[in-house]
C-alpha cells in the first residue's frame, strides 16, 4: 500500500491511511455557510457531517477517532459541542452564559482543553470529554487561549498576550510552571504539538500570516510557508507534514486547504469539494 512504499522510501512513519476533519465553506463573505466535513487525507471519501444551519468552527478529531469537538453558537454565543461519529449525534459540552471556544482533545481522549471568557478574563480550562465541571488551568489577567497537549499529555502549549503581545507558552498539564518560548518579532498564534513531541507548529503574524515550527523549549524557529494568509496548522500522524488553510485576497472570504512538509519546499493544495478551513488531521486508522 501507499503507506508501506512511503515508509520504505523515506524511513518515516506513514500517514496516508488517515482522515481530516475540516470546515467546509460556501457562500458570499459575511454570509458564509460553514459545516463540518470529513475526508481521507487526499480528499477522497468526502462527506458532510452537519447541514450548515448552525455555523461550525475549529473542529478537532479525538485520538480514539470516535468524536469531533468543535465550536458552534448557542443563542448567538460561542459554545463547544461534541459530534459522535458513529451515531451522528451532537451534544453540548460547554457553553451557557460565558464565551467558550478553541477546543482540543487530550491524547487519551479523556479531556478537552478549551478557552473561556469569564468576567472579561480569558483563561484555559479543561473538562472531561464525557461532560462535567470545567477546571481552570491559567489564572493570568491576560488572554490565554489555544491550548494544545504534548503527545504524552504531560504538558500544554498555549498562546497568551501577558507580555503585551501574542506569544507562545508551555506549562505542565495541571497549569504549573508556565514559561514563554517565543521571542521573535511579530505575534504567534494557534500552537499545535507534533505527534513526535519534537516540534510545535504555529501561525506567525507580522504583516502576513505564515506557518512555522519551533522547538518546545523555544528556539530553532523555522517558517515553512510564504503565503500572505496561511494559518491554522495541523500535523500529519507521522509528524512530518502540516496541513493548514490559506485565505484568498481581495476580501472574498474564500479559503482552501494546503499542506507543506518540514523542508518548506513541498507545498500543495489539498482537494476539497467546496472551500475549506480549520483542518484537523486525525491519527492513522486502526
Residue pairs with C-beta under 8 A, 6 or more apart in sequence:
1 16
1 17
2 14
2 16
2 17
3 14
3 15
3 16
3 17
3 284
4 14
6 12
6 14
6 15
6 16
7 13
7 14
12 238
12 240
13 237
13 238
13 239
13 240
14 237
14 238
14 284
15 41
15 236
15 237
15 238
15 240
15 241
15 281
15 284
16 41
16 42
17 284
17 285
18 40
18 41
18 236
18 237
18 281
18 282
18 283
18 284
18 285
19 38
19 39
19 40
19 41
19 61
19 65
19 282
19 285
20 38
20 39
20 40
20 41
20 234
20 243
20 257
20 270
20 279
20 280
20 281
20 282
21 36
21 37
21 38
21 59
21 60
21 61
21 68
21 279
21 280
21 282
22 37
22 38
22 39
22 59
22 245
22 257
22 272
22 276
22 277
22 278
22 279
22 280
23 34
23 35
23 36
23 37
23 56
23 57
23 58
23 59
23 276
23 277
23 278
24 34
24 35
24 36
24 37
24 48
24 272
24 273
24 274
24 275
24 276
25 32
25 33
25 34
25 253
25 254
25 255
25 274
25 275
25 276
25 277
26 32
26 33
26 274
26 275
27 33
28 253
29 251
29 252
29 253
30 253
32 55
32 253
33 52
33 55
34 52
34 55
34 56
34 57
34 277
35 48
35 49
35 50
35 51
35 52
35 56
36 48
36 49
36 50
36 56
36 59
36 68
36 70
36 83
37 46
37 47
37 48
37 49
37 272
37 273
37 276
38 46
38 47
38 49
38 68
38 85
39 45
39 46
39 47
39 272
41 236
41 243
41 270
41 281
42 270
42 271
43 270
43 271
43 272
46 272
46 273
49 68
49 83
49 88
50 56
50 83
50 90
54 72
54 73
55 72
55 73
56 70
56 71
56 72
57 70
57 71
57 72
57 78
57 101
57 278
58 70
58 71
58 101
58 102
58 103
58 278
59 68
59 69
59 70
59 83
59 278
59 280
60 68
60 69
60 70
60 103
60 104
60 105
60 280
61 67
61 68
61 105
61 280
61 281
61 282
61 283
62 68
62 69
62 105
62 109
62 129
63 105
63 106
63 107
63 108
63 109
63 283
64 109
65 85
65 282
65 283
65 285
65 286
66 84
66 85
66 86
66 109
67 82
67 83
67 84
67 85
67 105
67 109
67 129
68 82
68 83
68 85
68 280
69 80
69 81
69 82
69 83
69 93
69 103
69 104
69 105
69 112
69 129
70 80
70 81
70 83
70 103
71 78
71 79
71 80
71 81
71 100
71 101
71 102
71 103
72 78
72 79
72 81
73 79
74 92
74 95
74 96
77 95
77 97
77 99
78 95
78 99
78 100
78 101
79 92
79 93
79 94
79 95
79 96
79 100
80 92
80 93
80 94
80 95
80 100
80 101
80 103
80 112
80 114
81 90
81 91
81 92
81 93
82 90
82 91
82 93
82 129
83 89
83 90
84 90
84 91
91 131
93 103
93 112
93 127
93 129
93 131
94 100
94 112
94 114
94 116
94 125
94 127
94 134
98 116
98 117
98 118
99 116
99 117
99 122
100 114
100 115
100 116
100 117
101 114
101 115
101 145
102 113
102 114
102 115
102 145
102 146
102 147
103 112
103 113
103 114
104 112
104 113
104 114
104 147
104 148
104 149
105 111
105 112
105 113
105 129
106 112
106 113
106 126
106 149
106 153
107 149
107 150
107 151
107 152
107 153
108 153
109 129
110 128
110 129
111 126
111 127
111 128
111 129
112 126
112 127
112 128
112 129
113 124
113 125
113 126
113 137
113 147
113 148
113 149
113 156
114 124
114 125
114 126
114 127
114 134
114 147
115 122
115 123
115 124
115 125
115 144
115 145
115 146
115 147
116 122
116 123
116 125
116 134
121 141
122 142
122 143
122 144
122 145
123 136
123 137
123 138
123 139
123 140
123 144
124 136
124 137
124 138
124 144
124 145
124 147
124 156
124 158
124 175
125 134
125 135
125 136
125 137
126 134
126 135
126 137
127 133
127 134
127 135
136 175
137 147
137 156
137 171
137 174
137 175
138 144
138 158
138 160
138 171
138 175
138 178
139 175
140 160
140 162
141 162
142 160
142 161
142 162
143 160
143 161
144 158
144 159
144 160
144 162
145 158
145 159
145 160
146 158
146 159
146 189
146 190
146 191
147 156
147 157
147 158
148 156
148 157
148 158
148 191
148 192
148 193
148 200
149 155
149 156
149 173
149 193
150 156
150 157
150 193
150 197
150 216
151 193
151 194
151 195
151 196
151 197
152 197
153 173
154 172
154 173
155 170
155 171
155 172
155 173
155 193
155 216
156 170
156 171
156 172
156 173
156 175
157 168
157 169
157 170
157 181
157 191
157 192
157 193
157 200
157 216
158 168
158 169
158 170
158 171
158 191
159 166
159 167
159 168
159 169
159 188
159 189
159 190
159 191
160 166
160 167
160 169
161 167
163 180
165 187
166 187
166 188
166 189
166 205
167 180
167 182
167 183
167 187
167 188
168 180
168 181
168 182
168 188
168 191
168 200
168 202
168 214
169 178
169 179
169 180
169 181
170 178
170 179
170 181
170 216
171 177
171 178
171 179
180 218
181 200
181 214
181 215
181 216
181 217
181 218
181 219
182 188
182 202
182 214
182 218
182 221
183 218
184 204
184 221
185 206
186 204
186 205
186 206
186 207
187 204
187 205
187 206
188 202
188 203
188 204
188 205
189 202
189 203
189 205
189 231
190 202
190 203
190 231
190 232
190 233
191 200
191 201
191 202
192 200
192 201
192 202
192 233
192 234
192 235
193 199
193 200
193 216
193 235
194 200
194 201
194 213
194 235
194 239
195 235
195 236
195 237
195 238
195 239
195 283
196 238
196 239
197 216
198 215
198 216
198 239
199 213
199 214
199 215
199 216
199 239
199 262
200 213
200 214
200 215
200 216
201 211
201 212
201 213
201 233
201 235
201 242
202 211
202 212
202 213
202 214
202 233
203 209
203 210
203 211
203 212
203 230
203 231
203 232
203 233
204 210
204 211
204 212
204 223
208 227
208 228
208 229
208 230
209 227
209 228
209 229
209 230
209 231
209 247
210 223
210 224
210 225
210 226
210 227
210 230
211 223
211 224
211 225
211 230
211 231
211 233
211 242
211 244
211 260
212 221
212 222
212 223
212 224
213 221
213 222
213 224
213 242
213 262
214 220
214 221
214 222
222 262
222 264
223 264
224 242
224 260
224 262
224 264
225 244
225 258
225 260
225 264
225 267
227 246
227 258
228 249
229 246
229 247
229 248
229 249
230 244
230 245
230 246
230 258
231 244
231 245
231 247
232 244
232 245
232 277
232 278
232 279
233 242
233 243
233 244
234 242
234 243
234 244
234 279
234 280
234 281
235 241
235 242
235 281
236 242
236 243
236 259
236 281
237 281
237 282
237 283
237 284
240 261
240 262
241 259
241 260
241 261
241 262
242 259
242 260
242 261
242 262
243 257
243 258
243 259
243 270
243 279
243 281
244 257
244 258
244 259
244 260
244 279
245 255
245 256
245 257
245 258
245 276
245 277
245 278
245 279
246 255
246 256
246 257
246 258
247 253
247 254
247 255
247 277
248 254
248 255
248 256
254 275
255 275
255 276
255 277
256 269
256 270
256 272
256 275
256 276
257 269
257 270
257 272
257 276
257 277
257 279
258 267
258 268
258 269
258 270
259 266
259 267
259 268
259 270
260 266
260 267
260 268
270 276
270 279
